[in-house]
């Protein structure tokens, strides 16, 4: 059974319901729904500077080099973004290669057959899902712009139901952590990166400044179930509400053992990339962190949300360090989820676009067509 057949059998091709009215509109003869006209795919790399050095349990970054895709057809341009991640063996160079492979497909396929086109994009090469996400986001932005509606409306979602996003604090010295926490005063929930020997020192530095609810992300930093258990039992006493990816991906049996011994919800991040990973997480985690860059775009992320909910897992929409293009794309789906960690654009100092806003922690979606993002005026 193919991947496509599996989801059709399960009835989890959630976006197919949105395709019905589109096909109906196409029969009206409106030029907006024409599959004719030459398409053009172009892409570029942009250097994104970080406000602070970004340290996780496995590495430190001072900047990011993200790739922006522009899909042009019938006078309308859709934009997408790839945020390559070394954890998944991605770079801007590997992203360019995948997009180059996809160029003939994107320039000849009918964009209104976006479900099948999305599957074809996912089938290009092995992994490299950030590149595929950029293509899918650009395609869906083009669809929304062609219909002159925001994508959240295209999928029938209520923009008032967006969740609060947390604000992430990377690993740093206690003094720098205290400074970052003070800078994050407008955000009601904080996400604290841990996974180092000095985890307690990090949390104590946070707690010296604030008593806000905390989410903690170990990024696979605790290598054994015994270490993870000791860490979590201490964190439960510090007002931590969720713990993300305590141990390395693949340690599913160890996670099942751990989950039976703690009370705080455990969330999968590196353990889940696409929808096919979700069934195997049941019993090991309470929630999943779905990221467009891991999933391969908005369409796969939407399938993942429906599937996770169907098996009783809560859902967070997360992100890499992305501009307002990638963050706004994820935010379009956020009315469907329980948690949001969509602050990647807030961690960079030269975001080239504007889109979703955050007001007192709440995601405010733009009302423009498609993603609703615009170039930032310099």
Buried (B, 14 or more C-beta within 10 A) or exposed (E): EEEBEEBEEEEBBBBBEBBEEBEEBBEEEEEBBBEEEEBEBEBEBBEBEBEBEBBBBEEEBEBBBBBBBBBBBBEBBBBBBBBBBEBBEBBBEBBBEBBEEBBEBBBEBEBBBBBEBBBBBBEBBEBBBBBBBBBBBBBBBBBBBBBEBBBBBBBEBEBEEBBBBBBBBBBBEBEBBBBBBEEBEEBBBBBBBBBBEEBEEBBEBBBEBBEBBBBBBBBBBBBEBEBBBEBBEEBBEBBBBBBBBBBBBEBBEBBBBBBEEBEBBBBBBBBBBBBBBBEEBEBBBBBBBBBBBBBBBBBBBBBBBBBBBEEEBBBBBBBBBBBBBBBBBBBBBBBBBBBBBBBBBBBBEBBBBBBBEBEEBBBBBBEBBBBBBEEEEE
